Every structure is written in C-alpha cells, then in structure tokens.
Amino acid sequence: SLGSGRVADPRAIRLARLAREEKHHTGKLEAVVNPKALKETLRKHALWLTGDPSGKRANLRCANLRDADLDGANLEWADLDGANLRRADLRHADLRDANLRRADLRHANLECANLECANLYAANLYAANLRYVDLRDANLRHVDLRDANLRRVNLDDADLAGADLAGADLAGADLGVTTPLARALRLRGACQEACDWVDAQPDHSDLTALLSCARPVWREWLVK
C-alpha cells in the first residue's frame, strides 16, 4: 500500500481497474464510428490513463474505424477487440498494452507506432505498413502478416507462434535473441545483411518452425 512507503505499480492498478470494468459490464457494445464521438472517446481515455475518475477507458470493440485518422492517437490499454481498422492511419499511435484481438488491420499504416505488449491474437495485418513499429513482447499468435512491411520492426520477445509471414519484408528487423525465427533466419542471412540477428546457429526445432511461415524461396535452401 502507499501508506507502507511502497510505490503503486501503474500497470497493476490498471489491470485491477480493467477487471472491475469487465465484471460490471453488461449490454451490447456500441461501435463508435463518427469522428466527433471518436474524439470524445479519446479525450475520456486520456483522462482514464491519468487516473482521473471522470475518465473512461476507450471501448472500441467491433467499432467501424475503417480509414480512420488516428495519427499520433493515445490508445494505450484501449479495447479494440474485433475492430475494423482497415486502411486506418495509425502512424505514431501509442498502442501499448492495447487489446487488438481479431482486429482487421489490412492495409493499415502503423509506421512508427508503439505496440509493446499489445495483444494482436489472430489479427489481420495483411499488407499493413509496420515500418519502425515496436512490437516487443507483443502477442502475435496466429496473426496474418502476409505481404506486410516489417522493415526495422522490433520483434524482441514477441510471440509469433502460428503467424503467417509469407511475403513479409523483414529487412533490418530486430528479431531479438529469444525468437526461434531469428536464429533460423540467421543461417544464411535470408532477410538481407542489415537484419539485427543473433549469431547463434539454429537447431532442428527452429528450422521446423520457420518452414511453416518462410517465403518459398527461403524453403528451397533451408531444406538442402
């Protein structure tokens, strides 16, 4: 407690608040679609992030935000589960710890966005622009990243189990030291010399995992 001299953990406080809100939430979730309502939602969300009692977490589940202008928006901890963000402009957006499960982000522009610790389980990021995006510790399980631009993306400790990376551009990507994909790709510098990969040689399990998502051209030399 604060009285005992300990500093409260903001992440723990937010998780507790989220649990209470989920417990008491009832009724059908309403999609926010018009710019004025979206602006008000973001204003209240900003207050909520500071702990202001007049604030409210952004609830954008299943919202139709197709082509929305969210450049630089603060959506940290926002709930975007199942939201339609197709072709949305999310450049420089703060999406840390955001819930983007099953969100439609096809052709979305997320350049320079921060998605550290975001939950993107089963999201569709087909042909999305993720240049310079921070995806450290993100949940990317079963994500569709086909033909996505992942140049200079930071995937350190991201969970890519079941993700489809066919045709993705990973030039210069930081795949971290714990990602099996990173160690596998290091074998012959598959993604260009600029990639920041570790020197550890892949073991058989790494190669097996890689074959399920690597480009066809990579598979030809990986199985030789």
C-alpha positions in Angstrom: 0.0 0.0 0.0 1.0 3.6 -0.3 0.9 4.0 3.4 3.7 1.5 3.9 6.0 3.5 1.7 5.7 1.3 -1.4 5.1 2.9 -4.8 2.0 1.7 -6.5 2.6 -0.1 -9.8 0.6 1.8 -12.5 0.3 -1.4 -14.6 -1.1 -3.4 -11.7 -3.6 -0.6 -10.9 -4.8 -0.5 -14.5 -5.2 -4.3 -14.6 -7.3 -4.2 -11.4 -9.5 -1.4 -12.9 -9.9 -3.4 -16.1 -11.0 -6.5 -14.2 -13.6 -4.4 -12.3 -14.9 -2.9 -15.5 -15.2 -6.2 -17.2 -17.0 -7.7 -14.3 -19.7 -5.0 -14.2 -20.0 -4.5 -17.9 -23.4 -5.6 -19.4 -25.3 -4.9 -22.6 -24.3 -4.8 -26.2 -21.2 -2.9 -27.1 -21.8 0.1 -29.4 -19.4 0.9 -32.2 -18.0 4.4 -32.4 -18.0 5.4 -36.0 -18.2 9.2 -36.3 -15.2 11.5 -35.8 -16.8 13.6 -33.1 -17.7 10.6 -31.0 -14.2 9.2 -31.5 -12.6 12.4 -30.4 -14.6 12.4 -27.2 -13.8 8.7 -26.6 -10.1 9.5 -26.9 -10.4 12.5 -24.6 -12.0 10.5 -21.9 -9.5 7.7 -22.4 -6.6 10.2 -21.9 -8.2 11.1 -18.5 -8.7 7.5 -17.6 -5.0 6.8 -18.2 -4.1 9.5 -15.7 -6.5 8.0 -13.1 -9.0 10.8 -13.3 -12.4 9.5 -12.1 -14.2 11.4 -14.9 -12.2 9.4 -17.5 -13.3 6.2 -19.2 -11.3 3.5 -20.9 -11.7 3.6 -24.7 -14.2 0.8 -25.5 -13.9 0.3 -29.3 -14.8 -3.3 -29.6 -16.1 -4.2 -33.0 -16.0 -0.4 -33.9 -16.0 0.5 -37.5 -12.9 2.6 -37.8 -12.1 1.9 -41.4 -10.0 4.7 -42.9 -10.0 6.5 -39.6 -7.3 9.2 -38.9 -5.6 8.1 -35.7 -2.2 9.5 -36.4 -0.5 10.0 -33.1 -3.5 8.9 -31.1 -3.0 7.7 -27.5 -4.7 4.3 -27.4 -2.6 2.7 -24.7 -4.7 0.0 -22.9 -7.6 0.7 -25.3 -10.0 -2.2 -26.1 -10.1 -2.6 -29.9 -11.1 -6.3 -29.9 -12.5 -7.1 -33.3 -12.4 -3.5 -34.5 -12.4 -2.7 -38.2 -9.2 -0.6 -38.7 -8.8 -1.4 -42.4 -6.7 1.2 -44.1 -6.6 3.3 -40.9 -3.9 5.8 -40.3 -2.2 4.8 -37.0 1.2 6.3 -37.6 2.9 7.2 -34.3 0.0 5.9 -32.3 0.5 4.7 -28.8 -1.0 1.2 -28.6 1.0 -0.2 -25.7 -1.0 -3.0 -23.9 -3.9 -2.4 -26.3 -6.3 -5.2 -27.0 -6.4 -5.8 -30.7 -7.6 -9.4 -30.8 -9.0 -10.3 -34.2 -8.8 -6.7 -35.3 -8.9 -6.1 -39.1 -5.8 -4.0 -39.9 -5.4 -4.9 -43.5 -3.5 -2.2 -45.4 -3.4 -0.1 -42.2 -0.5 2.3 -41.8 1.2 1.8 -38.4 4.6 3.3 -39.2 6.4 4.2 -36.0 3.6 3.1 -33.8 4.2 1.6 -30.4 2.6 -1.8 -29.8 4.7 -3.0 -27.0 2.9 -5.7 -25.0 -0.2 -5.3 -27.3 -2.5 -8.3 -27.8 -2.9 -8.9 -31.5 -4.0 -12.5 -31.3 -5.5 -13.6 -34.7 -5.4 -10.1 -36.0 -5.3 -9.5 -39.8 -2.4 -7.3 -40.8 -2.3 -8.3 -44.4 -0.2 -5.8 -46.4 0.0 -3.5 -43.4 2.8 -1.0 -43.0 4.7 -1.7 -39.8 7.9 0.1 -40.5 9.8 1.0 -37.3 7.0 -0.4 -35.2 7.8 -1.5 -31.6 6.3 -5.0 -31.1 8.4 -6.1 -28.1 6.6 -8.7 -26.0 3.5 -8.4 -28.3 1.1 -11.4 -28.7 1.3 -12.1 -32.5 0.0 -15.7 -32.3 -1.9 -16.7 -35.4 -1.6 -13.2 -36.9 -1.8 -12.7 -40.7 1.3 -10.8 -41.7 1.4 -11.8 -45.3 3.0 -9.1 -47.5 3.4 -6.8 -44.5 6.1 -4.2 -44.4 8.1 -5.1 -41.3 11.3 -3.2 -42.1 13.1 -2.2 -39.0 10.4 -3.6 -36.8 11.3 -4.6 -33.2 10.0 -8.1 -32.5 12.2 -8.8 -29.5 10.3 -11.4 -27.3 7.2 -11.2 -29.5 5.2 -14.4 -29.7 4.8 -15.4 -33.3 3.5 -18.9 -32.9 1.2 -19.7 -35.8 1.8 -16.4 -37.5 1.8 -16.2 -41.3 4.7 -14.2 -42.6 4.6 -15.3 -46.3 5.9 -12.4 -48.4 6.6 -10.2 -45.5 9.6 -7.8 -45.8 11.7 -8.2 -42.7 14.7 -6.2 -43.9 16.5 -4.6 -40.9 14.1 -6.2 -38.4 15.2 -6.8 -34.8 14.1 -10.3 -34.1 15.7 -10.5 -30.7 17.8 -13.2 -29.1 15.0 -15.4 -28.0 12.9 -15.6 -31.2 13.4 -19.0 -32.9 12.6 -17.3 -36.2 15.6 -15.0 -35.7 18.0 -17.9 -35.1 16.7 -19.8 -38.1 16.9 -16.9 -40.5 20.5 -16.2 -39.3 21.6 -19.4 -41.1 22.2 -17.7 -44.5 21.2 -14.0 -43.8 17.9 -14.6 -45.5 16.5 -11.2 -45.0 19.4 -9.0 -46.0 22.7 -8.3 -44.2 21.2 -5.3 -42.4 19.0 -7.5 -40.1 19.9 -7.4 -36.5 20.1 -11.2 -35.8 22.0 -13.1 -33.2 24.9 -15.3 -34.1 23.5 -18.5 -32.6 23.1 -21.3 -35.0 19.5 -22.7 -35.3 18.7 -26.1 -34.0 16.3 -28.5 -35.8 13.2 -27.2 -33.9 13.9 -23.7 -35.1 14.0 -24.8 -38.7 10.8 -26.7 -38.4 9.0 -23.7 -37.0 10.5 -21.5 -39.8 9.3 -23.7 -42.6 5.7 -23.1 -41.8 5.9 -19.3 -42.4 9.0 -18.7 -44.5 8.9 -17.5 -48.1 9.0 -20.3 -50.7 12.4 -19.0 -51.9 13.8 -19.5 -48.4 12.5 -23.0 -48.0 14.5 -24.1 -51.1 17.8 -23.6 -49.4 16.6 -24.4 -45.8 15.8 -28.0 -46.7 19.0 -28.6 -48.7 
